[in-house]
Amino acid sequence: MTQLPPSGPPHTVLIATSSAPDLSELQRLLSQHGLQLQSVSKGDSVLNAASQGGIALVLLDVTLAGSASFELCQRLSQGARIQPPVFLLSATPSEDERARATAAGASRYVALPFQAGALAEQIVAQLGKPAATPPAPRLDDLEINYHTLLAGSPDAVLLLDLEQNRLINVNRSTCQMLGRTESALLQSSLLALCPPEQPDGKSSADCLAEHMAMVAAGDIRVFEARFSHGSGRPVDCELRMVALDVPGRRLMHIRLVDVTLRKRAEALREGQNKLLEMVAGGAPLQATLDQLMLLIESQADGVLCSVMLLQPDGRSMTPAAGPSLPPDYLRKLDGVPIGPGVGSCGTAMFRKETVIVSDIEADPLWAPYKHLAAPHGLRACWSIPILLDGDKVLGSFAMYYREVRSPAAADQRLISVATHLAGIAIVRARREEELARHQERLEEQVTARTAELQKAKEQAEMANDELSTALDNLSMTQDELVRRDKLAALGTLVAGVAHELNTPIGNSLIVATTMSERLRALRQDVEGGLRRSTLEGFLAQATEADEVVVRNLTRAAGLVDSFKRIAVDAASSQRRRFLLDRLVTELVLPLQAAVKQCDLTVIEDIAPNLELDSYPGPLDQALTHLFDNSVLHGFDGRTAGTITIRARPTATGEVELTLSDNGVGIAAATLARIYDPFYTTRLGHGSSGLGLYITHNIITGVLGGRIEVASTPGQGTCFTLLLPAVAPR
């Protein structure tokens, strides 16, 4: 198109778009208002044209307008001598983009593809151009010209006589859109072409009356309404109503644009979102698939949809959804095996590929089953397998028609959507079923394990009761044994005490008795005349007897003192804090000095600053007994020996004190009895057999420790004392 010079008011509408829309109708409509249309495809061309002037308005595609801020729209207002209004055109309109368009200075925001008539009206309104006012034609000429204009229009156009409330003119596009003949339409009112109610629930009568009243008042109305096709299917339209100024007549120009496909696309998108929400929300598979079937059926006229599932055996199928198909027909398909010639669904699952049967009556795949479809008027069936990971068959989706039919491109798109969504729902349901089975199995295992544990617990409780009873009996037995052992030990102790004291006391008694008899004899001799030799003999015997008595009584006193030490306790001992190395040193010096029978070496290896809070007296006594035991028994018959005393703290807070010698050692038979009272291997040599017995009582009693012994005959003996650093109180 040639651009006019910029003299006079601007009269060129510049459209800038990278696509190639049909602009002939828009050019025709704008020319009626003295406007021409110029088209460019680059942003720079827009700026150049605007800078030369003569541009009344710019139609600018957002794809050429720059970044998100639409800089080209802003630059137009800066570079042009006269700022032209800008309409931004968008193929993907959104509220965010509309807001950015307004911020960039756009006068309007128009969705693509645009309707030429509506866009022309908006341009004229923006520029404030009045319609041309040619001489008023005669009515007959007006109707003839209008009819000619309607007949050539690609849009569906109607002329409504408001006085008569009927259509007086329609074009061929209207007949095709509504599926009615011209004569049928001319005998109808606009309301008769609509269903009783609109999709929003409002009655069609109220809807049309409201808009027609506004148009009659001089307004131009653009709105959406639903009409009925001659076949009964709904047709969603966008209406543009304009009142015509005809003397003596009340006429209304109505243009219809079929927006059914757009509405269906919106419904499909919303339906998909709802289905995905149902799947995500764990809705039952039956409800989800039924909703999917109804959604697909709303997208195509006359279609009946179903989903068949492959049974777990992998050999037969069962109906899962088919809300619009006859229930009797679906029941007869339940359990039918899949195979190479089992209708559409069974064959599709067997082949793992799409099966299109355009005529059930004539297709050999349906030969064994067409008697099932015929009573219900089913003539075409297209089936698509639903596959997991492209190989595992889950089921099939099918579209039935009651007419011989092959799928178009739109049908193929619907099939793809339905199969995809059905697969998602089935896989989710299968996984939930598998999860439920695993959970049930786990619960069974937990229940079984719980029962086993309960049984084991009961058995353990029974065993525990039996054990408790046995322990009680054992405790009673032990108490009885302890009592008997104590009595036996007491008897042994009493017998030992009696035996040990009996010898010195008996000897003293014999000597005293003998001296008593000698004293009576001496008195008789004194009465008869005492000789000096007799007196000297008596005195010698008395001296000897005195020595024997003193020696035996001293022995008895020593035994009594030993017996007293057996019962040493904390109450009779002094407790204090002391250094172990100092106590050992003070103990060893006199003991070593008292040894005469052999050359004794004593080694002290005591950790420095090893302090005890205990009873030094009993510990001194215990160590003395151990020292004496090594000297008397370990070095018996030897001329030399070594005693080693060591002490170290342990990790458990105890003190390990050892006294070892390199003497003759202790025989195994003797080792088991060394702590028995009055047991000694030096019977008749002055040993009482109480030393180690007293030591054991001191260590395990007042000192609160333990004593252990290890000995190898011929190599020596080692006593180990494990003492708490703080003795029990």
C-alpha positions in Angstrom: 0.0 0.0 0.0 1.3 3.5 -0.9 1.7 6.0 2.0 0.0 9.4 1.4 1.9 12.6 1.9 1.7 14.0 5.4 -0.3 17.1 4.5 -3.6 17.6 6.2 -4.7 15.5 9.1 -3.1 12.0 9.5 -5.2 9.4 7.7 -2.9 6.3 7.6 -3.3 3.4 10.1 0.1 1.6 10.4 0.1 -2.1 11.3 3.4 -3.6 12.4 3.5 -7.4 12.7 5.9 -10.2 11.9 3.0 -12.5 10.7 1.0 -12.2 7.5 -2.7 -11.7 8.4 -5.4 -11.1 5.9 -6.0 -7.3 6.0 -8.4 -6.9 3.1 -11.5 -6.8 5.3 -9.9 -4.3 7.7 -8.8 -2.2 4.8 -12.3 -2.2 3.3 -13.9 -1.1 6.6 -11.3 1.6 7.3 -11.7 3.0 3.8 -15.3 3.8 4.6 -14.0 6.4 7.1 -11.3 7.9 4.8 -8.5 5.8 6.4 -6.0 3.6 4.6 -3.9 0.8 6.0 -0.1 0.5 5.7 1.8 -2.7 6.7 5.4 -3.1 7.9 7.2 -6.1 9.5 10.1 -4.4 11.4 10.4 -2.1 14.3 12.7 0.3 12.5 10.2 0.7 9.7 7.6 1.8 12.3 9.9 4.5 13.6 10.7 5.7 10.1 7.1 5.9 9.1 6.1 7.7 12.3 8.9 10.2 12.0 7.6 11.2 8.5 4.2 12.1 9.8 0.8 11.2 8.4 0.3 8.2 10.8 -3.0 8.4 12.5 -2.7 5.3 14.6 -0.2 2.4 15.0 -1.2 -1.3 15.4 1.9 -2.8 17.0 2.6 -6.5 17.6 4.1 -7.1 21.0 6.8 -9.3 19.4 8.1 -6.1 17.7 7.6 -3.8 20.6 10.9 -4.6 22.4 11.5 -6.2 25.8 9.0 -6.5 28.6 8.7 -2.7 28.9 7.7 -2.3 25.2 10.3 0.4 24.5 9.2 0.8 20.9 5.8 2.0 22.1 7.5 4.6 24.2 9.9 5.7 21.5 6.9 6.3 19.1 5.7 9.1 21.4 9.1 10.6 21.5 10.1 10.4 17.8 6.9 11.5 16.0 5.9 15.1 15.4 2.3 14.2 16.3 2.0 11.4 18.8 -0.2 8.7 17.3 -2.2 6.4 19.6 -0.8 2.8 19.8 -2.8 -0.4 19.9 -0.7 -3.3 21.1 -1.6 -6.7 19.5 -0.9 -9.9 21.4 -1.3 -13.6 20.4 -0.9 -14.6 24.1 -2.9 -12.0 26.0 -2.6 -11.9 29.8 -3.4 -9.5 32.6 0.2 -8.9 33.4 1.0 -8.0 29.7 -2.1 -5.8 29.6 -0.8 -3.9 32.6 2.7 -3.5 31.1 1.1 -2.3 27.8 -0.9 0.4 29.7 2.3 1.5 31.5 4.1 1.8 28.2 1.5 4.2 26.9 -0.6 1.9 24.7 -4.2 3.2 24.1 -5.6 -0.3 23.7 -4.6 -3.9 24.1 -6.0 -6.3 21.4 -6.0 -10.1 21.3 -4.8 -11.9 18.2 -6.3 -13.0 15.8 -8.5 -9.9 15.7 -11.9 -9.5 14.2 -11.8 -6.9 11.4 -15.1 -5.4 12.2 -14.5 -5.0 15.9 -11.0 -3.6 15.4 -12.3 -1.2 12.8 -14.9 0.1 15.2 -12.2 0.5 18.0 -9.9 2.5 15.6 -12.8 4.8 14.4 -13.8 5.3 18.0 -10.2 6.1 19.0 -9.7 8.6 16.2 -13.2 10.1 16.7 -14.1 9.8 13.0 -17.8 10.0 12.2 -19.3 7.6 9.7 -19.8 8.9 6.2 -23.2 10.4 5.6 -24.1 9.8 2.0 -27.5 10.8 0.7 -30.2 8.7 2.3 -31.1 6.0 -0.1 -34.5 4.7 -0.7 -35.5 1.8 1.6 -35.7 -0.6 -1.3 -32.2 0.4 -2.4 -31.0 0.1 1.2 -32.3 -3.4 1.6 -30.9 -4.5 -1.8 -27.5 -3.1 -1.0 -27.5 -4.6 2.6 -28.5 -8.0 1.3 -25.7 -7.8 -1.3 -23.2 -6.8 1.5 -24.4 -9.7 3.8 -24.2 -12.3 1.0 -20.5 -11.5 0.4 -19.4 -11.3 4.0 -17.4 -14.3 5.4 -18.9 -13.6 8.9 -22.3 -14.7 10.0 -24.5 -11.7 9.8 -28.2 -11.3 10.6 -30.6 -8.4 10.3 -33.3 -8.2 13.0 -36.5 -6.3 12.8 -37.2 -5.2 16.4 -40.8 -4.3 15.7 -41.7 -7.7 14.4 -39.1 -9.5 16.6 -38.0 -11.7 13.7 -35.0 -12.0 11.4 -35.5 -10.4 8.0 -32.1 -11.2 6.5 -29.3 -13.7 7.0 -26.3 -14.7 4.9 -25.0 -18.1 3.9 -22.4 -18.1 6.7 -25.2 -17.9 9.3 -27.0 -20.8 7.8 -23.8 -22.9 7.9 -22.9 -21.9 11.4 -26.3 -22.7 12.9 -27.1 -25.7 10.6 -30.4 -24.2 9.5 -31.9 -23.2 6.2 -32.4 -19.5 5.3 -36.2 -20.0 5.2 -36.1 -21.6 8.7 -34.0 -18.7 10.1 -36.2 -16.0 8.6 -39.2 -17.5 10.3 -37.4 -17.4 13.7 -36.7 -14.9 16.3 -33.2 -14.4 17.8 -34.4 -16.0 21.1 -35.7 -19.1 19.3 -32.2 -19.9 18.1 -30.9 -20.0 21.7 -31.3 -22.7 24.4 -33.5 -21.8 27.4 -30.5 -21.0 29.6 -27.1 -19.6 29.0 -23.9 -21.3 30.5 -23.9 -18.9 33.4 -27.4 -20.0 34.4 -29.1 -16.8 33.2 -32.2 -17.3 31.0 -31.5 -16.5 27.3 -34.6 -14.2 27.2 -33.2 -12.0 30.0 -29.7 -12.0 28.5 -30.9 -10.9 25.0 -33.4 -8.4 26.3 -30.8 -6.7 28.4 -28.3 -6.3 25.6 -30.9 -5.4 22.9 -32.2 -2.6 25.2 -28.7 -1.1 25.4 -28.3 -1.3 21.7 -31.7 0.4 21.1 -30.4 3.2 23.4 -27.5 3.8 21.0 -24.8 1.5 22.5 -22.8 -1.0 20.6 -22.8 -4.3 22.4 -20.2 -7.1 22.2 -20.9 -10.1 24.3 -21.0 -13.9 24.3 -24.0 -16.1 24.1 -24.9 -19.7 23.3 -27.0 -20.7 20.3 -28.4 -24.1 19.2 -27.3 -25.8 16.1 -29.9 -27.5 13.9 -28.6 -30.8 15.1 -29.0 -29.8 18.7 -25.4 -29.2 19.6 -24.5 -25.9 21.3 -22.7 -23.2 19.3 -20.9 -20.6 21.4 -20.8 -17.2 19.7 -19.5 -13.7 20.2 -22.2 -11.2 19.2 -21.8 -7.7 18.0 -25.0 -5.7 17.9 -25.4 -2.4 16.3 -28.7 -0.4 15.7 -29.3 0.7 12.1 -30.6 4.2 11.5 -33.3 3.6 8.9 -36.2 6.0 8.8 -39.4 4.3 9.8 -37.8 1.0 10.7 -36.2 -0.3 13.9 -33.5 -2.6 12.6 -30.5 -4.2 14.3 -27.3 -5.5 12.7 -26.0 -8.6 14.4 -22.7 -10.3 13.6 -21.9 -13.7 15.0 -18.4 -15.2 15.5 -18.2 -18.9 16.4 -16.0 -19.1 19.5 -16.9 -22.8 20.2 -13.4 -24.0 19.4 -11.9 -21.3 21.7 -14.4 -22.2 24.5 -13.7 -25.9 24.0 -10.0 -25.2 24.2 -10.5 -23.3 27.5 -12.7 -26.0 28.8 -10.2 -28.6 27.8 -7.4 -26.7 29.6 -9.5 -26.3 32.7 -10.6 -29.9 32.6 -7.1 -31.1 32.3 -6.1 -29.1 35.4 -9.1 -30.5 37.3 -8.2 -34.0 36.3 -4.6 -33.6 37.4 -5.9 -32.2 40.7 -8.1 -35.3 41.1 -5.1 -37.5 40.4 -2.9 -35.6 42.8 -5.6 -35.6 45.4 -6.0 -39.4 45.3 -9.5 -39.5 43.8 -10.8 -43.0 42.9 -9.8 -44.2 39.5 -13.4 -44.7 38.4 -14.4 -41.1 39.2 -11.2 -39.7 37.5 -11.7 -41.8 34.3 -15.4 -40.9 34.1 -14.6 -37.2 34.4 -12.0 -37.6 31.7 -14.5 -39.4 29.4 -17.0 -36.6 29.9 -14.4 -34.0 29.2 -13.4 -35.5 25.9 -17.0 -36.0 24.9 -17.6 -32.3 25.5 -14.9 -31.5 23.0 -16.4 -33.4 20.0 -19.9 -33.7 18.8 -21.5 -37.2 18.9 -18.5 -39.0 20.5 -18.8 -41.7 23.2 -15.7 -42.5 25.1 -14.5 -45.5 27.1 -11.4 -46.9 28.9 -10.7 -50.6 29.0 -8.1 -52.0 31.4 -5.9 -55.0 30.9 -6.5 -57.5 33.7 -3.6 -58.6 35.9 -3.5 -61.9 33.9 -2.4 -59.9 30.9 -4.8 -61.8 28.6 -8.3 -60.3 29.1 -9.8 -56.8 29.5 -12.4 -55.2 31.7 -14.3 -51.9 31.3 -13.0 -49.1 33.6 -15.0 -46.1 32.4 -17.7 -45.3 29.8 -20.3 -43.0 31.3 -22.2 -42.4 28.1 -22.0 -45.9 26.6 -24.8 -48.4 27.3 -24.0 -50.3 30.5 -25.2 -53.6 28.9 -22.7 -53.2 26.1 -19.9 -52.6 28.6 -20.9 -55.6 30.7 -20.6 -57.9 27.6 -17.0 -56.7 27.1 -15.9 -57.7 30.6 -13.5 -60.6 30.5 -13.1 -60.7 26.7 -9.6 -61.9 25.8 -7.4 -59.6 23.8 -6.1 -60.8 20.5 -5.3 -59.9 16.9 -8.9 -59.8 15.8 -10.8 -58.7 18.9 -12.5 -55.5 17.8 -10.7 -52.2 18.3 -9.7 -52.3 22.0 -8.6 -55.9 22.2 -6.6 -55.6 19.0 -5.0 -52.3 20.0 -3.9 -53.8 23.3 -2.6 -56.9 21.6 -0.7 -55.0 18.9 0.3 -52.1 21.1 -0.7 -49.7 18.4 -3.6 -47.5 17.4 -6.5 -49.3 15.7 -8.9 -47.2 13.6 -12.2 -48.8 12.6 -14.3 -46.4 10.6 -17.1 -48.8 9.9 -17.8 -51.5 12.4 -20.2 -53.3 10.1 -17.6 -53.8 7.4 -14.4 -54.2 9.3 -13.2 -57.8 9.8 -11.7 -57.0 13.2 -15.3 -56.5 14.5 -16.8 -59.5 12.7 -17.1 -61.7 15.9 -18.4 -58.7 17.9 -20.4 -56.4 15.7 -23.6 -58.0 17.0 -22.7 -56.5 20.3 -22.4 -52.9 18.9 -25.3 -53.0 16.4 -28.2 -52.9 18.9 -26.8 -49.6 20.3 -26.1 -48.0 16.9 -22.3 -47.9 17.3 -20.7 -47.7 13.8 -17.2 -46.4 14.3 -14.6 -47.2 17.0 -11.0 -45.8 17.3 -8.9 -47.4 20.0 -5.4 -46.4 21.3 -3.4 -48.5 23.7 -2.4 -46.9 27.0 1.3 -47.9 27.5 3.6 -47.5 30.4 7.2 -46.6 29.4 6.2 -47.2 25.8 5.9 -51.0 26.2 3.8 -52.2 29.1 0.1 -52.3 28.2 -2.2 -50.8 30.9 -5.4 -50.6 28.9 -6.9 -48.7 25.9 -8.9 -45.5 25.2 -11.7 -45.7 22.7 -13.9 -43.2 20.8 -17.2 -44.4 19.4 -19.5 -42.7 16.9 -23.0 -43.7 15.7 -21.9 -42.9 12.2 -19.2 -44.1 9.8 -16.3 -41.8 10.5 -12.5 -41.5 10.4 -10.5 -39.3 12.7 -9.6 -35.7 11.7 -6.6 -33.8 13.0 -8.6 -32.4 15.9 -9.7 -35.9 16.9 -6.1 -37.0 16.9 -5.2 -34.2 19.3 -8.1 -35.2 21.6 -6.9 -38.8 21.4 -3.4 -37.8 22.5 -4.7 -35.8 25.4 -7.1 -38.5 26.6 -4.5 -41.3 26.4 -1.9 -39.2 28.2 -4.3 -38.3 31.1 -5.7 -41.8 31.3 -2.2 -43.2 31.6 -1.3 -40.8 34.4 -4.5 -41.7 36.3 -4.0 -45.5 35.8 -0.3 -45.4 36.7 -1.1 -43.4 39.9 -3.9 -45.8 40.8 -1.8 -48.9 40.2 1.0 -47.4 42.3 -1.4 -46.6 45.1 -2.8 -50.1 44.9 0.7 -51.5 45.0 1.6 -49.3 47.9 -1.6 -50.4 49.6 -0.7 -54.0 49.1 2.8 -53.4 50.4 1.3 -51.6 53.4 -1.2 -54.4 54.0 1.6 -56.9 53.7 3.7 -54.8 56.1 0.8 -54.6 58.5 0.4 -58.3 58.4 4.1 -58.8 59.0 4.0 -56.3 61.8 0.9 -58.0 63.3 2.5 -61.4 63.0 5.7 -60.1 64.4 3.8 -58.4 67.2 2.0 -61.7 67.9 5.4 -63.5 68.0 6.8 -60.9 70.3 3.7 -61.0 72.5 4.0 -64.8 72.6 7.7 -64.5 73.3 7.0 -61.9 75.9 4.5 -64.2 77.6 6.9 -67.1 77.5 9.6 -64.8 78.8 7.3 -63.7 81.6 6.5 -67.3 82.4 10.2 -68.1 82.4 10.8 -65.0 84.4 8.2 -66.1 87.0 9.8 -69.6 87.1 13.2 -68.0 87.4 12.0 -65.7 90.1 10.6 -68.7 91.9 13.8 -70.6 91.4 15.8 -67.5 92.5 13.6 -67.2 95.6 14.2 -70.9 96.3 17.9 -70.5 95.6 18.0 -67.4 97.8 16.3 -69.4 100.6 18.7 -72.2 100.0 21.7 -69.9 99.9 20.5 -68.2 103.1 20.2 -71.6 104.7 23.6 -72.6 103.4 25.1 -69.3 104.6 23.4 -69.9 108.0 24.8 -73.5 108.0 28.2 -72.3 106.8 28.2 -69.6 109.4 27.3 -72.2 112.0 29.9 -74.6 110.6 32.5 -71.8 110.5 31.5 -70.8 114.0 31.8 -74.4 115.1 35.1 -74.7 113.4 36.3 -71.4 114.9 35.1 -72.5 118.4 36.8 -75.9 117.9 39.9 -74.2 116.7 39.9 -71.7 119.6 39.3 -74.5 122.0 42.1 -76.6 120.5 44.6 -73.7 120.3 43.9 -72.5 123.8 43.7 -76.0 125.2 47.4 -76.8 124.7 49.0 -73.8 126.6 46.3 -73.7 129.2 46.4 -77.5 129.7 50.2 -77.4 130.0 49.9 -74.6 132.5 47.3 -76.6 134.4 49.5 -79.7 134.5 52.5 -77.8 135.7 50.4 -76.0 138.3 48.8 -79.3 139.5 52.3 -80.9 139.7 53.7 -77.9 141.7 50.6 -78.1 144.0 51.4 -81.7 144.8 55.1 -80.9 145.3 54.1 -78.0 147.6 52.0 -80.4 149.8 55.0 -82.8 149.9 57.2 -79.9 150.8 54.9 -78.9 153.7 55.1 -82.5 155.0 58.9 -82.4 154.7 59.0 -79.1 156.6 56.9 -80.7 159.4 59.3 -83.7 159.5 62.4 -81.7 159.1 63.4 -80.1 155.8 66.7 -80.9 154.3 68.6 -78.3 152.2 68.8 -80.6 149.2 65.0 -81.1 149.2 64.4 -77.3 149.3 66.9 -76.7 146.5 65.2 -79.4 144.4 61.8 -77.8 145.0 63.0 -74.4 144.1 64.6 -75.7 140.8 61.3 -77.4 139.9 59.3 -74.3 140.9 61.6 -72.1 138.7 61.1 -74.5 135.7 57.4 -74.7 136.4 57.2 -70.9 136.5 58.9 -70.7 133.1 56.5 -73.2 131.6 53.4 -71.5 133.0 54.6 -68.1 131.9 55.4 -69.3 128.4 52.1 -71.1 127.9 50.1 -68.3 129.3 51.9 -65.9 127.1 51.1 -68.2 124.2 47.4 -68.2 125.3 47.4 -64.4 125.5 48.8 -64.2 122.0 46.1 -66.5 120.7 43.4 -64.4 122.4 44.8 -61.3 120.8 44.7 -63.0 117.4 41.1 -64.0 118.0 40.2 -60.4 118.8 41.8 -59.3 115.5 39.5 -61.6 113.6 36.5 -59.3 114.4 38.3 -56.0 113.5 35.8 -53.4 112.2 35.5 -49.8 111.3 34.1 -48.8 114.6 37.3 -49.8 116.4 39.6 -48.3 113.8 40.6 -44.8 113.0 39.9 -43.4 109.5 42.1 -40.7 107.9 43.8 -39.6 104.7 47.3 -41.0 104.3 50.0 -41.5 101.7 50.4 -45.2 100.8 54.2 -45.0 100.2 54.8 -43.5 103.6 52.7 -46.2 105.3 54.5 -49.0 103.5 58.0 -47.6 104.3 57.1 -47.2 108.0 55.8 -50.8 108.0 58.7 -52.5 106.2 61.6 -51.1 108.3 60.8 -53.0 111.6 59.5 -56.1 109.8 62.7 -56.4 107.7 64.8 -55.8 110.8 63.1 -58.6 112.7 63.9 -61.2 110.1 66.9 -63.3 111.3 66.6 -66.6 109.5 67.5 -65.4 105.9 69.0 -62.5 104.0 65.8 -60.6 103.0 65.6 -58.0 100.3 62.5 -55.7 100.2 61.7 -53.7 97.0 59.2 -50.8 97.4 57.6 -49.6 94.1 54.8 -47.3 95.2 53.4 -44.6 92.9 54.2 -41.2 94.5 51.5 -39.1 96.1 49.1 -42.0 96.1 46.6 -40.9 98.8 43.9 -43.1 100.4 41.0 -42.1 102.5 40.8 -45.3 104.5 41.9 -47.1 107.7 45.7 -47.3 108.0 45.6 -49.5 111.1 43.8 -52.5 109.5 45.7 -52.1 106.2 49.0 -52.2 108.2 47.8 -55.3 110.0 46.8 -57.0 106.7 50.2 -56.2 105.1 52.0 -57.4 108.2 50.3 -60.8 107.9 51.1 -61.1 104.2 54.8 -60.1 104.9 55.0 -62.6 107.8 53.4 -65.3 105.6 56.1 -64.8 102.9 58.9 -64.9 105.4 57.6 -67.9 107.4 56.3 -70.0 104.5 57.9 -68.7 101.3 61.5 -68.6 102.5 61.3 -71.6 104.9 64.6 -73.5 104.4 66.1 -70.7 102.2 69.0 -68.4 103.1 67.8 -65.5 100.9 64.7 -64.0 99.4 63.1 -60.9 97.9 59.7 -59.4 98.7 58.3 -56.7 96.3 55.6 -54.3 97.2 54.0 -52.3 94.3 51.0 -49.9 94.1 49.4 -48.2 91.1 46.1 -46.3 90.6 43.6 -48.0 88.2 41.3 -46.6 85.6 38.3 -47.4 87.8 39.5 -45.2 90.7 40.8 -48.1 92.7 44.4 -48.8 94.0 46.1 -52.0 93.0 48.5 -53.0 95.8 50.6 -56.2 95.3 52.9 -58.1 97.6 55.0 -60.8 95.9 57.9 -63.0 96.8 60.2 -65.4 95.0 59.8 -68.1 97.6 58.7 -71.7 97.3 55.2 -70.9 96.3 51.9 -72.5 97.4 50.7 -75.9 96.2 47.4 -76.0 94.3 45.7 -78.1 96.9 46.8 -75.7 99.6 45.9 -72.6 97.6 42.2 -73.3 97.8 42.2 -73.3 101.7 44.6 -70.5 102.6 41.8 -68.3 103.9 40.3 -71.0 106.1 40.6 -70.2 109.8 43.2 -72.3 111.7 44.5 -73.9 108.4 48.3 -74.0 108.4 51.0 -76.0 106.9 53.3 -75.4 109.9 51.3 -77.3 112.5 53.4 -77.7 115.6 55.7 -74.8 114.6 53.9 -72.1 116.4 51.5 -71.1 113.6 47.8 -70.5 114.4 46.5 -70.6 110.8 44.6 -67.3 111.4 46.9 -64.8 109.6 45.5 -65.0 106.0 42.0 -65.5 107.5 42.3 -62.2 109.4 43.8 -60.5 106.3 40.9 -61.6 104.1 38.4 -60.3 106.6 40.2 -56.9 106.8 40.5 -56.4 103.1 36.9 -57.5 102.2 35.4 -56.0 105.3 36.5 -52.7 106.8 38.7 -51.7 103.7 35.9 -52.6 101.2 38.3 -54.2 98.7 39.1 -57.5 97.1 42.1 -59.9 97.5 43.4 -62.3 94.9 46.3 -64.7 95.0 48.5 -66.3 92.3 51.2 -68.8 92.9 53.5 -71.1 91.0 55.3 -73.7 93.1 59.0 -73.1 93.1 58.6 -69.5 91.7 56.8 -67.6 94.4 53.5 -66.1 95.4 51.7 -62.8 94.6 48.9 -61.3 96.6 46.9 -58.5 94.9 44.8 -56.1 96.9 42.2 -54.0 95.0 41.3 -51.2 97.4 39.0 -48.3 96.9 40.7 -44.9 97.2 37.9 -43.9 99.5 36.9 -46.7 101.9 33.2 -47.3 102.6 31.9 -45.7 105.7 
